[in-house]
Amino acid sequence: MASQVASKALEYLEGEVPIGTHLADQLLLPLALAGGGAFRSLEPSSHARTQAEIIRMFLGTETRMTPVSDRVWQFEL
């Protein structure tokens, strides 16, 4: 378990992004309710993709998740 946690932490630190994978999916709804925004994170998790689809269904807001590099992704609402 500890090696998995260390691996994920290292992946986040090497990505040099302000938002981690697990926080990214939680930020989508507040950004959608606020009228939009953008941030960079690591590759979207399945939770982030599901959250984006639920936001689209209920609020009509599209979420763009675009790769910037092999590690960094741009999230825009």
Secondary structure, 3 states (H helix, E strand, C coil): CHHHHHHHHHHHHHHCCCCCHHHHHHHHHHHHHHCCCEEEECCCCHHHHHHHHHHHHHHCCCCEEEECCCCCEEEEC
